[in-house]
Amino acid sequence: MIDATDRQIIRALQGGLPLTPTPYAQVAYDLGLLESDLLERLAALKTRGVIRRIAAAPNHYKLGMTSNGMTVWDVEDASITKLGAKIGALPFVTHCYQRPRALPDWPYNLFAMVHGTDRTEVEEKRAEIAAILGDACRAKDILYSTRILKKTGLRLKQKG
Amino acid sequence: MLDQTDRAILNRVQDDLPLTSHPYAAVAEELGLSEAELLTRLTRMKEDRVITRFGPFFDAAAMGGAFCLCAMAVPAESFETVLTKVNAHPEVAHNYERTHRLNMWFVLATETPEGIKGTADAIEQETGIKVLCFPKLQEFFIGFRVAA
């Protein structure tokens, strides 16, 4: 769990880290903390997995990766852990999860996100995944994203 | 347009930055740039929305909360109206339009596990459209990197 100070820190950083030479000193000042205390708390949050990393989220559309396909697969439950690990390890798969099916609307239980410069490239990568899954896969589909409707990341409420 | 230096920067800053007083100076040194040049380029790429966000990536689950991928089948004629209602929830962290009968896919990030159901129920009530929830059961890869 996080305490009140951690919460203030998360709220201060959820919009992003300042692009200035000493960003933590600036954030610490705003919060009335010492920079060293802030860095210590951030290190602890990282150790606990609350912060996964401090990094940039790129806009893959602007990087020419204009085709973004969510490939979805209905994989035998008995094989999904072994096969999921193989798919997740592919260099072109950026996210890979097992999720519950939602029958009858949705028969798929493996989700793998694939990016490419165009749909032909994404389809080639999708065929590689299909080859690995083989007969363990009973049905498949691909959902291309056509528009980013929102991208803000986690937002903590004012009070909680 | 991005030049080679921009691309080198993007490839580096998708990975973790050091937790030190001068994180950008450390990264600039790795890349053979000055700190000022790195900051200028990062600022420009953020303004141009090549970088959509720069900072800590939080895991709601590790804070005692939850993430959940959700999907809805929204009729074309009411898409914008439904979108406004869905996006108005601060718990909606990302939202994408996709090519499928289920054409709106969003991620809920909430501070408690119960928050997922509460938000999904609220969206269903406000829009009259079923919200399918797909919580992760297993994660096979946690990185997210695009070669620039």
Chai-1 contact restraints between the chains, C-beta under 6 A:
chainA,res_idxA,chainB,res_idxB,connection_type,confidence,min_distance_angstrom,max_distance_angstrom,comment,restraint_id
A,M1,B,G64,contact,1.0,0.0,6.0,A-B,restraint_1
A,I2,B,M63,contact,1.0,0.0,6.0,A-B,restraint_2
A,L13,B,G55,contact,1.0,0.0,6.0,A-B,restraint_3
A,L13,B,P56,contact,1.0,0.0,6.0,A-B,restraint_4
A,G16,B,R53,contact,1.0,0.0,6.0,A-B,restraint_5
A,G16,B,F54,contact,1.0,0.0,6.0,A-B,restraint_6
A,G16,B,G55,contact,1.0,0.0,6.0,A-B,restraint_7
A,L17,B,F54,contact,1.0,0.0,6.0,A-B,restraint_8
A,L17,B,G55,contact,1.0,0.0,6.0,A-B,restraint_9
A,L19,B,L39,contact,1.0,0.0,6.0,A-B,restraint_10
A,L19,B,L42,contact,1.0,0.0,6.0,A-B,restraint_11
A,L19,B,T43,contact,1.0,0.0,6.0,A-B,restraint_12
A,T22,B,S21,contact,1.0,0.0,6.0,A-B,restraint_13
A,L39,B,L19,contact,1.0,0.0,6.0,A-B,restraint_14
A,L42,B,L19,contact,1.0,0.0,6.0,A-B,restraint_15
A,A43,B,L19,contact,1.0,0.0,6.0,A-B,restraint_16
A,G49,B,D59,contact,1.0,0.0,6.0,A-B,restraint_17
A,G49,B,A62,contact,1.0,0.0,6.0,A-B,restraint_18
A,V50,B,D59,contact,1.0,0.0,6.0,A-B,restraint_19
A,V50,B,A62,contact,1.0,0.0,6.0,A-B,restraint_20
A,V50,B,M63,contact,1.0,0.0,6.0,A-B,restraint_21
A,I51,B,P56,contact,1.0,0.0,6.0,A-B,restraint_22
A,R52,B,F57,contact,1.0,0.0,6.0,A-B,restraint_23
A,R52,B,D59,contact,1.0,0.0,6.0,A-B,restraint_24
A,R53,B,D16,contact,1.0,0.0,6.0,A-B,restraint_25
A,R53,B,F57,contact,1.0,0.0,6.0,A-B,restraint_26
A,I54,B,D16,contact,1.0,0.0,6.0,A-B,restraint_27
A,I54,B,L17,contact,1.0,0.0,6.0,A-B,restraint_28
A,I54,B,P56,contact,1.0,0.0,6.0,A-B,restraint_29
A,A55,B,V13,contact,1.0,0.0,6.0,A-B,restraint_30
A,A55,B,Q14,contact,1.0,0.0,6.0,A-B,restraint_31
A,A55,B,D16,contact,1.0,0.0,6.0,A-B,restraint_32
A,A56,B,V13,contact,1.0,0.0,6.0,A-B,restraint_33
A,A56,B,Q14,contact,1.0,0.0,6.0,A-B,restraint_34
A,A56,B,I51,contact,1.0,0.0,6.0,A-B,restraint_35
A,A56,B,F54,contact,1.0,0.0,6.0,A-B,restraint_36
A,A57,B,T52,contact,1.0,0.0,6.0,A-B,restraint_37
A,A57,B,R53,contact,1.0,0.0,6.0,A-B,restraint_38
A,P58,B,L10,contact,1.0,0.0,6.0,A-B,restraint_39
A,P58,B,I51,contact,1.0,0.0,6.0,A-B,restraint_40
A,P58,B,V146,contact,1.0,0.0,6.0,A-B,restraint_41
A,N59,B,R49,contact,1.0,0.0,6.0,A-B,restraint_42
A,N59,B,V50,contact,1.0,0.0,6.0,A-B,restraint_43
A,N59,B,T52,contact,1.0,0.0,6.0,A-B,restraint_44
A,H60,B,V146,contact,1.0,0.0,6.0,A-B,restraint_45
A,K62,B,V50,contact,1.0,0.0,6.0,A-B,restraint_46
A,L63,B,V146,contact,1.0,0.0,6.0,A-B,restraint_47
A,L63,B,A148,contact,1.0,0.0,6.0,A-B,restraint_48
A,M65,B,V146,contact,1.0,0.0,6.0,A-B,restraint_49
A,G84,B,F140,contact,1.0,0.0,6.0,A-B,restraint_50
A,A85,B,F140,contact,1.0,0.0,6.0,A-B,restraint_51
A,G88,B,F140,contact,1.0,0.0,6.0,A-B,restraint_52
A,G88,B,F141,contact,1.0,0.0,6.0,A-B,restraint_53
A,T94,B,F144,contact,1.0,0.0,6.0,A-B,restraint_54
A,C96,B,F140,contact,1.0,0.0,6.0,A-B,restraint_55
A,C96,B,F141,contact,1.0,0.0,6.0,A-B,restraint_56
A,Y97,B,K136,contact,1.0,0.0,6.0,A-B,restraint_57
A,Y97,B,E139,contact,1.0,0.0,6.0,A-B,restraint_58
A,Q98,B,L137,contact,1.0,0.0,6.0,A-B,restraint_59
A,Q98,B,Q138,contact,1.0,0.0,6.0,A-B,restraint_60
A,R99,B,F134,contact,1.0,0.0,6.0,A-B,restraint_61
A,R99,B,K136,contact,1.0,0.0,6.0,A-B,restraint_62
A,A102,B,L132,contact,1.0,0.0,6.0,A-B,restraint_63
A,L143,B,R98,contact,1.0,0.0,6.0,A-B,restraint_64
A,L143,B,T99,contact,1.0,0.0,6.0,A-B,restraint_65
A,L143,B,H100,contact,1.0,0.0,6.0,A-B,restraint_66
A,Y144,B,T99,contact,1.0,0.0,6.0,A-B,restraint_67
A,S145,B,Y96,contact,1.0,0.0,6.0,A-B,restraint_68
A,S145,B,R98,contact,1.0,0.0,6.0,A-B,restraint_69
A,T146,B,E97,contact,1.0,0.0,6.0,A-B,restraint_70
A,R147,B,E97,contact,1.0,0.0,6.0,A-B,restraint_71
A,L149,B,L83,contact,1.0,0.0,6.0,A-B,restraint_72
A,L149,B,N95,contact,1.0,0.0,6.0,A-B,restraint_73
A,L149,B,E97,contact,1.0,0.0,6.0,A-B,restraint_74
A,K150,B,N87,contact,1.0,0.0,6.0,A-B,restraint_75
A,K150,B,V92,contact,1.0,0.0,6.0,A-B,restraint_76
A,K150,B,N95,contact,1.0,0.0,6.0,A-B,restraint_77
A,K151,B,T52,contact,1.0,0.0,6.0,A-B,restraint_78
A,K151,B,H94,contact,1.0,0.0,6.0,A-B,restraint_79
A,G153,B,R53,contact,1.0,0.0,6.0,A-B,restraint_80
A,G153,B,A93,contact,1.0,0.0,6.0,A-B,restraint_81
A,L154,B,F58,contact,1.0,0.0,6.0,A-B,restraint_82
A,L154,B,A60,contact,1.0,0.0,6.0,A-B,restraint_83
A,L154,B,A93,contact,1.0,0.0,6.0,A-B,restraint_84
A,L154,B,A109,contact,1.0,0.0,6.0,A-B,restraint_85
A,R155,B,P90,contact,1.0,0.0,6.0,A-B,restraint_86
A,G160,B,E111,contact,1.0,0.0,6.0,A-B,restraint_87
